[in-house]
Amino acid sequence: MVQSQEQSGAPRVLVVGCGGIGGIVAANLAEMDVPVSAVTGNAEIAQVLNTQGARVREEGAERVVKGITAWAELPVDAGPFDFILLATQPTAVEEAARRASSALAPQGRMVCFQNGLCEQRVARFVGEDRVLGGIVAWGATMEAPGVYDRTAAGGFVLGRMDGKNETQVEQLATLLETVGPVERTTNMAGARWSKLAINCAISALGTLGGERLGPLMRHRFIRRLCLEIMTETVAVSKANNIRLEKVSGTLDLDWLALTEAERAMGLGSPALFAKHTMLLAVGARYRRLRSSMLAAIERGRPPAVDFLNGEVVDRAAQHGIAVPINTEIRAAIHRVARKEIAPSLESARALFEATRHVRGRDAAAA
């Protein structure tokens, strides 16, 4: 049995999932001599990481990082780990938490890096007190087994869902600052819902449209769909008494959400112009970002749309709120996964046309 932090003084970290996010995190921790292990569920990825190391491309430079102990399946005696970072797709998070729960140290924390609202799902296996939320505000892809490309800069938001402060948040923040800047929050629920609104728009439309974010956001009809999706999500969050947080300190979802008046305004509206301009800026900043949900579908895995737009649809139903755009895009992405339609701008425009009746004049002219 390996020593935990309480015995050795150094926090031991397990990264579960070695796709783009998990691979970049594990490599950066290993470079700082943090004792880091990884479980991938893919024997080829594990072999590459163990024998060749992780090949990482960040900010135009490429390097090879060794020192990650990788397994295709978690050994029964691998723990205890002080932090278990769940970097799987949302569809796999519950099984990942179940399998790794016995390896978590008594005072350890399991951390959700997934998009969506996964903390409650993970708490079923380790208890609410041992779960932290970790919002990832950057992007990465795995181009080949063990080959990682960081596609957007950024950092993390960390906190407990109950808003309490604890030493484990600070310990984890110190570790993750090797990857990017870390913001601590006492309103993780608000930060989660704000990120959910962004992902419901950007990840879903990136999947349906089949494009990276930069080219996608140049299309006015895509930006209008983004605003509509976010507006519906914000309405549901308010029904759940959530106080939204700004994303990355600047993106205010309460402001981005369309008012009833704005929905009826024409293209010349200064308010709508400002919101479209903001989305253009987001597209420019994260222009290389590619939807992880689209990558999952391409690998034959189920899309995480039920954990994103599906969460909005299901919670809206509990409050009697209509969310037609989120409802339609969830169905469309399932059709993409079933290969009934192809991810393309034509598919995204078909969604736009199918939902035209629920939008105002700005949408009709987009």
N, C-alpha and C positions, 0 to 999 in steps of 0.2 A: 504493500500500500504506500503510495507517495505522500509526502508531507503536504499539509495545507498551509495557508498563510499564517495561521496561528502558531504553527510549529516552526516554519522556516523563515518567516518575516517577509517573504516575497509572494505577492498574489499570483495564484495559478489561474490561467484563463483557458476555457474551452470554447472554441468557435464551432457552432453547429451549422453546417452549410457553407460550402466554399465556392459559391457563385461569385459574381462581381463584388458585392459588398463584403461578404465574409472573407474572400481572398485578400482584398486590399487591407482590411482590418488586421487579419492574421499576419500578413507580411510586415506591416508597419510595427506591430507589437514585437515580432521576432527581431526586427532590426534594433530595437531598444533593449534587447536581452530580457524581455518579459517571458517567463515560462509559458509558452502558448502551444496548445494542441488543437487539432481540428478533426472533426468527423464529417465526411462528405457524402456517404452513401454511394460513392462512385469509386470503384477500385482503381480506375485509371488515373483519376485526379489525385488520389492518395499516393499512388506510386510516383507520379511526377513530382509532387511536393516533397516526398521523402528522398528521392534520388537526385533530382535536378534542382529543386527549390522552386519558389514562385517567381515567375518573370513578370515584372510590374512596369507599366508605362504610366507616368504621371508628369504633367506639365511638359510634354514633349521629350522627356528623358526616359530611358529604359534601364532597368537594373535587375539583377537576380538576387533574391533573398532566400537564404537557407536558415534552418533552425526551427522550422515548424514540424512538429510530430503529428503526422496525419494518419487517420484510420478510415477504412471504408465502413467499419462498424465499431461502435464504442466498446472497448474491453470492459469486462465486469469489474475489474480492479483499477480502472483508470483514475478514479477520483481520489480524494475530494478536490473539487474546484471551487475557488472563491467567487469566480464569475463565469457563468455559462451564457454566452452571447448567441442568441437564436437568430441566425441570418438565413433561414430558409424562406421559401415562398409561404404566404399565409396559409395556403391549403395544406401545408405539411407541418405547421407549427405545433399542433396538439400532439401529434405522434412524436415529434422531436422532443417536446417537453416531457412526455411520458417516458421515453427511452433514457433521457439524460437526468431525470429527477433524482435517481439514486446516487449520482455522482456529485451532487451539489453539497458543499460543506454546510454544516449546521448554521453558520452565520453567513453563508454565501447568498448570492443573488442571481436569479435568472433574469435575463434582459431581453426584451422584445424589440428587435430591429425591424419588424415587419411593418408595412403600411396597413392601415385599417385599425381595428380596435381589438387587438389580440391579447391584451393583458389579462382580461377576465378568463379567457380560455386557458391560458397558461397557469393561472392561479389555482385551477382545479387540481393540478398535480403537485404543486409545491406550497400552496397557501399564499394569500394576498400579501402577507408581510415579506415574502421573499421574492417578489416580482418588482422589477423596475421597468419603466418605459424608456425607450431610446429611439428618438426620431432621427433618421438619417437625412441630412439636408444636402446630399451630394449624390453623384451617380457613378456607376462603374459597370463594366460588362466583362464576362469571361469569354475571350475570343477562341480559346482552345483549352484543353485541360491544363490547369496551372498557369495560364497566360491571362493577365488581367490588364485592363485599360480603364483608367479613371477618366470618365467622360465629363465630369463637372466638379468644380471645387465646392467646398463647404465643410460644415462640421456636424455637430450633434446637438440635440436637446435632450437632457436627462432629468428624470424625476420619478417620484412615486405617484401612483394614481390618487392616493389619499392626501397628497400635498405635504406630507411630513418630511422634515429634513432628517438625514441620517448620514453617518460617516461613510457608508458604502457608496453613496452617490459621489462624494468627493474623491474617494479612492478610484472609482471607475473613471471619473472625469479626468483625473491625472493621467491614467493609462491612455485614454482615447485622445488626449491632446497631442499624441504622437501622430494621429491621423488628420485632425483638423480641430478648429476652435470648438469649445464645448460650452453651451449655455445651460445653466441649472434653472429649473422652474418648479414652483410650488403649485402650478396649475397645469399639470400634465394632461388632464382631461380636455382642457381648452386648447392646448397645443395639438393634441391628437386629432380633435375634430377639425381644427384649421387645416392640418396636413391631410386629413381625410378629404376635405373639400377640394384641395389641390389635386390629390391623386385621382379622385373620382373624375376629374376633368382631364388632367394631363395624361395619366397612365391609360385611362380608358380610350381617349381619343387617339393616343399614340398607338394603341393596339388596333383600333378599328381603321385608322388612317394609314398605318404601316410606314410611318415616317419618323425620323428624329424630330425633336421638338422645334428646332430652328426653322426648318422648311415648313413644318406643320402650321406654326403660328403666323406665317405670312398670309394665310388665307383668312379673310374676314369671317366667313361662315364658321370656321373652326373656333375663332375667338368668341363668336356669339354663342356657340354651343357651350364653350367653357364657362362663360358667364351664367348661362342658364343652369348648368349642372351645379355650379358653386352656389347660386341663389337658392336652389332647392335644398342643398345640403345645409346651408346656413339656417334656413327655416326650420329644418328638423332638429338641428342642434339647439336652437332656442326653445323648441318645444320640450327638449330634454334638460332645460335649465343649465346649459353649458355656457360659460363665459369664454368666448374665443380669444386666443392669443394671436399676435402677429406672427406670421411665418418668416423666419430668418430676420426678425426684428423690424421688417419693413412692409410686408405684404398683409394688408388689413382686409380680412375677409368680410367684416361687417360693412366696409366701404365698397368693396368690389361687388357685393350682392346687389342685384338690380332692384330698384324700387318699382312699385306698380306704375308710377308715372314714367320712369325710364323705359319700361317695357313698351310703352305706347309712343315713345319719342322717335323722331326721325333720325337720319344719319347725321344731321347737323347739331345734335345735342352736345354741348360742351361736356356734360357728365359722362355720356357714353364714349365720347372721343377720348377722354382721360383714361377710362377703364380699358379701352382697346389699346391705348398707348402703353399702359402698364403691362398688359399681356405680351405685347410686342417686345418690351424690354426683357421680360422673363424668358421669352423664346430666344432672344439674342444671347442672354447670359448663359443659358443652359442648352445651347443650340445642338450639342452633340448627344444630349440625353436621349436614350432609347428606352421604350417601355419594357420593364422586366416581365410584364404580363405577356407581351408579344413574344419575348424570348422563350418563356415557358411553353407557350402554345407551339412554337417551332420545334421544341424538344419533345413534343408529344405529351406534355403535362397539362393538367387541368388549369384553366385560368383562374386568377384570384378575384374575379369580378364580384363574386358573391360576398367577399370580405370588404369590398369597397362600395361600389354603387348598390350592391345587394343589401349592405348594412343600412344604407339610406332608405331604400325602398321598404325594407322590413320594419324599420323604426318609424317611418312615416305612417305606415298602416296602423300602427298602435295609437297614433294621434289623429287619424283621419285626415292626413295631409296628402294632397296630390303631388306626386313627383314624376310627371310623365317622361321627362327627358332621361332621368336616371333609369326609369323602368325600361325604356326603349333601348338604351345603350347596353344595359345588362343583357337583354335578349339578343342584341346584335353580336355581342362578343361571344356568347355561347354559340351563335351560328358560325362565327369565325372558327371557333375551336372544333366544331363538327365539320368544318370545310364546306359548309353550304354557301358561304360567301368568302371572298378573299379580302385580306387587309389592304385597303387602298383608299385613296382620296375619293374615289367614286362611291365606295361603301359609306364613307363618312358623309358625303353629300346626300346620299339616299336617306340617311338618318335625319339629316337637316330638313329635307323635303317632307319626310313622313311626320315630322313634329311641327311643321310650319303653322298649323292651326292653333297652337298653344302660345305663339309668340306675337310680339307687336310689330309695328311698321319697320323698325330697325332690322328685325330678322327677315322680313319679307324682302327687303332691298339688299340684304347682305350678299 
